[in-house]
Structure formats: C-alpha cells, structure tokens
Amino acid sequence: MEEKNINTTELKGLVEAILFVHSEPITYGKLSEMVQNDTSHIKQVIKELAIDYQNRNAGIKIMEMAGGVRLGTNEAYGEKLKSLFQAKKKQKFSKASLETLAIIAYKQPITRSEIETIRGVSIDNGLRDLMERDLIKITGRKDSPGAPALYGTTKKFLQYFGLKSIKELPTLKEIKELNFD
C-alpha cells in the first residue's frame, strides 16, 4: 500500500474524525484504505487515541465491537447523560424472543424446526420480532428436503450486546455459575 505522506498528529486527527462521523464500527483494514496507511500503523494510532481518552477521562472512548472500532460514550458519564437527555430505553424482549435469540446465537446456523424442537413450541412471533430488529438473518439453506432456511445472528446483534465476536458469548458453565435461581 502506498502510504499517504501525513504526520502522526494529523493521522490521529483524521482517524478520530472518521470514527466520529461513522456511526457503525469500521474495520482496521477499511480505516487503513481510507487514510492510505499501513494497518499496523492504524492499530497503533487507535491504541494511542484510546490511551489519550482514558488518561484525560474523556467523555468518549474507543470501542471494539462487531469486527471493528468506533467511538462510544465513557460509562462514567452514563447516569448524568441519562438524566440530561432522558435516554430512551431499549425495547424489551419477550421471554420467547430472548429464548429464541439465545438458541440461534449458540447453535447457528440453525433451522426453524430445530429451534422449535429445542423450545418445544412454535417460534413464529419471536422469529419475526428478531428479524424486524435485525438481530438475526437467514444465512443460507440447509441441504435437506425442502431446503429450510438457516438462521444466524447479525452484526447488529454483536453491537446491541457489545460483543467483538460471537466467541465472547458466555459458556454454559459460566451461565450456570451466575446462579439465576
């Protein structure tokens, strides 16, 4: 890659501006292309920005999620921001939708009938709700009679739950240790 002739201070400012205007996470590779600079250098710039924000207890921070990075709000200011802006609450999930989403997240790719077998009931409403929220999508077709649709989670699912990847989901052992009873 031909590197653009830009000093580190300007590069940090440019990367920060790109992250500011980008509402979705952006990959290091895409950032590298945009500023015409080496990916390893971009990673170092992001790391320096994160340290700068942390050292001055800034209102923003660098967040890694859904395979990329973006700017987010420092949790330290969360309560104050809620009171200032009366933050709208996320729409709650029904128990059925949440159970369906958990099954899909852990078993993907999975068919409707496989989910219904696990849950023991029809999942029409839960599946529709999750599709409308763009938390799940059809990822393909199963190579079996009728070629049923296979469902999996989306990048929006990762963003919603603040995950870098599906691998960050807690294991069954970790969930059992939480002792929800």
Beta strands, then each sheet from edge to edge (+ up, - down):
strand 1: 60-65
strand 2: 68-73
strand 3: 110-111
strand 4: 136-141
strand 5: 149-153
sheet 1: 1+ 2-
sheet 2: 3+ 5- 4+
end
